[in-house]
Amino acid sequence: MAPHTTPQPDDAPPAEHDAFHPDLPDHSHGPGDAEGKLPLHARLHHIRADALESDTAQTGGMRRFAAISGSSVGSRRIWMGQTHVAAQTASSNHHHGASETAIHVVKGHPEFVFLDDSSGTPQEIRIRTSPGDYIFVPPFVPHREENPSPREEAVVVIARSTQEAIVVNVPELYVLGDEPEEE
């Protein structure tokens, strides 16, 4: 799949494939690997908005784009990227395995839906958000994202506590401990 592209301002420098700062020395005469490059954990990485990768775990009804991952920058304990949900669209139900997930709403008013049984009866809970809001999704909690807007795409930034995106698509929402039996 081709990388996601975001228009850059007219004064932005051209995107580079490896996204490393052009003014840094190449370290070809110092410590590094066989090609003279610094190890992944010895430098900062710059991932441009137009260089996000769509080759990551996906769920129906949304598009995920990876920015920070084990494969892109060598991260060891975090994954970060964006999710886009088109107008009047809902994602499929899913959870993120053992990952803790933090979500920051950038654009639109997405709604996050899960089941809660604290009253003794499972009840669908809908969290309505606005730009600037944050959501925390604990490990293994099934949920979905919905975008009720008739016109505006919803965009969120996601950070996960694992180096790659874990996505487990499920046929329905359920309360933890009441997982449906596999057929």
N, C-alpha and C positions, 0 to 999 in steps of 0.2 A: 504494500500500500504506500502511496505517496505521503510524505509528511504533511501535516496540517500547516496551512499558511495563513499568516495574519499580516495585513498591510503594515508596512513600516513607514514612519515619518520620512519626509523628503531628506532630512538631514542625517538619517541613520546610516551608519556604515553598512556596506554590503554584507550579507550573511556569509559565513564561512562554514564549511562542512564540519570541522572539528570544534568550532566555536571557542577556540582559545584566543586570548588577547594577542593582537598582532604586534604589540610593542614589547612583549616579553621575549627574552633571548630563547633560542631553541635548545640551549644547554648541551649542544653537541660536543662541547669540550669539557664537560664536567660529569658529575655523577648522573646516572640514569640507566635506562635499559640499553640494549645493543644498538639502538638507533639514536641514543643520546637524549631521549625524551625522559622527562621526570615521571616517576610512578604516579598513578592516578591519585593517590592520597598525599602527594607532595605539592599539590597546586589547587587553585580554585578552578572551577569550571563555569563557563558562561553558556547557558542554553537560551538561544534567542527564541522569541515568541513564534517565529516562522519555522522553527526547527523541531517542534514537538513531534513525537512519533505516534502514529496511529496503530502500530503493530504491538498492541498490548491486549490484555484480557478485556473482553467486551460483554455487554449485556444488551439484549434487544431493547430498542426504544431510546438509546442514548449512544453517544460516541465518547470514548475515553482517549486521551492523548497523554503519553508519558513525557515527562521532562527530566526528572531525577530518578534513576533506577540503578540497580546493580549492573545491568548491561550497558547503560548509557554513560555513566560516570564512575562506576565502581563503588556505588554506595553500599554500605554493609547492613544498615538497619533502618533505612527509610526509602519510601517510594513517594513521588510527588508528581502531580499532573493536573489536567483539567478534564471536566466532564461537560458535555453540551447536550441539552435536551431541547428538541425543537418545540415550537408552539403547539399547544393542545396534544401533547404526547406524554405517555407514561412509560417508564422503563419496565422491564420484566422484574419479577421478584428475585432477590439475590442476597447473599451475605459475603463477607470478606474473610472467611476462615478465622485464623488466629490473629489477624491484623486488627489493631485499633485504627480507626479512621477518623480524621479530623477534616471537616469541610468548611470552606469559607465561600459565602455567596458573593459573586462578583457582579452578576447581571441577572435581572429578572426576579421572579418571585416563586422559585421552585418550592414544592411541597414534599416533605419526607414522610412516608407512611410506614407504620409498623404495628404489631399487635402487642397489647399490654393486658396482663391478666391480674393486676394488683387488686382489682375489685372482686376477684374470684371467677369472673367471666371474661373470656378473651374479648377485647374491644379494639377496633381499629382506631389508631391515633394518627392524626394528621398534623404535622408541624408546618405552619405557613411561615415563609421566610422573606426577607428583603435584602438588598445589597448591603454588605457589611456584616451580616449575621454569620454565626458559626454554629455548626452541628457536630456532636461527637457520636460516633457509632461504635459501640463496644464489639468485641469479637463475636462472631457467629450469629449476630442478631439479624434475622431476615427483614428486609425493607425494600422499598422502591422509591424512585423519584418521579414526581409528576410535575408537568408544567402546564397549568391551566390557562395561561395567557393565549389569547387568540392570535397574537401578532409577534410577540417577542421571544427569542430563544433565551433559555436559562443557561448560565455559565457559572460553574463553581470550580474552585481550586481544591484539590484533594491531597492530603498527606496521610501516608500509611506507615505503620510501625514495622513493615517488612520491606526488603529491598526490591521486591517485585510485586506487581499488582495481583493480589489473590481475589478471584471472583468465582463464587459458587452460585450458579443460577439454580433457582428452586421453583417448583410448580405453583407454590402458594406461600402466603405468609403463615407463620406459626410462632407460637411462644416457645422460647428455649425450654428444652425438656420434653416438648410435645412434638418432636420432629416426625414428619410423616414417614412411614415405613417404605423402603425402596421396593419396587416391584421386581 
